[in-house]
Amino acid sequence: MPIPARPGKEIYILDTAETPRPAGLIDEDYYLLDDERVLVMRYDGDGRLLGAQPLPASKTGRYLRCREIAMEHAVPFDRYWAEHPQFWRKNWLAREGQR
């Protein structure tokens, strides 16, 4: 596995550049903490992080549903990596050397 994961941790990829974006995904960057709290990340126009806005607990359900939708459509990282050799360092460097 090219990116080590701690025991008990699983990494999944939902590549919306290759597959249609599933309905119900939230179009913002957020952290879901212990399935109880949500922090929405805020950025400036250049993409720099300004901070995180905590949301009231009453909003958590929406973000839990979004995670469920994402996980239904995501693939394990190992599978994604195996299916995308163009991202492997040796192949990327070879391609860059041809330019």
C-alpha positions in Angstrom: 0.0 0.0 0.0 1.6 3.3 -1.0 0.2 5.4 1.8 0.4 3.6 5.1 -2.8 3.6 7.2 -2.9 3.1 10.9 -4.4 -0.2 12.1 -8.2 0.2 12.1 -8.1 3.1 9.7 -9.5 2.7 6.2 -8.9 5.1 3.3 -11.5 5.5 0.5 -11.6 7.7 -2.6 -14.6 9.3 -4.3 -13.2 10.7 -7.5 -15.9 12.9 -8.9 -13.6 13.8 -11.9 -14.2 10.2 -13.1 -17.7 9.4 -11.9 -20.9 11.5 -11.7 -21.2 13.3 -8.4 -23.7 11.5 -6.2 -26.9 13.4 -5.4 -26.9 14.6 -1.8 -23.2 15.4 -1.4 -22.6 18.6 0.5 -20.4 21.0 -1.5 -18.2 22.3 1.3 -15.2 21.1 3.2 -16.0 19.9 6.7 -14.9 17.7 9.6 -17.3 15.3 11.3 -16.1 14.8 14.9 -17.2 11.6 16.7 -20.4 11.6 14.7 -21.6 14.4 17.0 -20.1 17.7 15.9 -19.5 19.4 12.5 -16.8 22.0 11.7 -17.2 23.7 8.3 -13.9 25.0 6.9 -13.8 28.5 5.6 -11.3 29.8 3.0 -10.4 33.1 1.4 -10.6 33.7 -2.3 -7.1 32.2 -2.8 -8.0 29.0 -1.0 -6.2 29.8 2.3 -7.9 28.4 5.4 -9.5 31.2 7.5 -10.8 28.9 10.2 -13.5 26.5 11.1 -17.1 27.3 11.9 -18.7 24.9 14.4 -22.3 24.1 13.6 -25.1 23.4 16.1 -25.6 19.7 16.9 -29.0 19.9 15.2 -27.2 20.1 11.8 -25.1 17.0 12.3 -27.7 14.6 10.7 -27.3 16.2 7.3 -23.5 15.7 7.4 -23.9 12.1 8.6 -26.1 11.4 5.6 -23.6 13.0 3.3 -20.9 10.7 4.6 -23.1 7.7 4.0 -23.7 8.8 0.5 -20.0 9.3 -0.1 -19.1 5.9 1.3 -21.7 4.2 -0.8 -19.9 5.5 -3.9 -16.3 5.5 -2.8 -13.8 2.7 -3.4 -11.0 1.5 -1.1 -7.7 3.4 -1.7 -5.8 0.2 -2.6 -8.2 -0.5 -5.4 -8.2 3.1 -6.7 -4.4 3.1 -6.6 -4.1 -0.1 -8.5 -6.5 1.1 -11.2 -4.7 4.4 -11.6 -1.0 3.7 -12.5 -0.8 7.2 -14.1 -0.5 8.6 -10.6 2.4 6.3 -9.6 5.6 8.3 -9.1 7.7 6.3 -11.6 5.0 6.7 -14.3 4.4 10.4 -13.6 8.1 11.1 -13.7 8.5 9.2 -17.0 5.6 11.2 -18.5 7.1 14.5 -17.3 10.5 13.5 -18.8 8.8 13.2 -22.2 7.7 16.8 -22.3 
